[in-house]
Amino acid sequence: MIHSPAPSDPNAGGFARVAAEELVTLQSFVKLLEQERGALEEGKADALPGLAAEKITLIEILSRCADQRAQLLGIAGISGTAVGMQQLLGSDPGAQEIWSDLLDVARRAAQLNAGNGFLVNQHLAHVDRAIEAISGPRPSLYGTSGTTSYGSGGSRSLAQA
């Protein structure tokens, strides 16, 4: 059964503490994504491996934070839905603010990550076009009819391959 926490409910305070730690980590993650964006926009590919390693570390920390959050919600008997979160945090304005900030930063991280993924795909497409310009078109492995295609224009059925 879901219950509404009393103003002194330790679950809300514990949740707020975990969410505050997650918020700090997520803010660091956003800064890292912004650095990645800059490296992608400036064509500084040599910076990307180091940023990727830092991202992995922060993602691992964020994953542990999410696990802690889920555990606290389970202990409190509250679902992780918006309604459940409102029940848990309803009596604690500080916790509400932390949660709201966490959601805002998470949205920003998702936007940056999607944008960075788009830039990576654009760079890869550019590299593919450059390789094709230098070496000619690469053979297609599969045609729409289930055939393999070769640079000379010939094709054969996959059953014959």
ABEGO torsion letter per residue (X at the ends): XBBBBBAABAAAAAAAAAAAAAAAAAAAAAAAAAAAAAAAAAGBAAAAAAAAAAAAAAAAAAAAAAAAAAAAAAAAGBBABAAAAAAAAAABAAAAAAAAAAAAAAAAAAAAAAAAAAAAAAAAAAAAAAAAAAAEBBBBABBAAGBBBBAAGBBBBAAAX
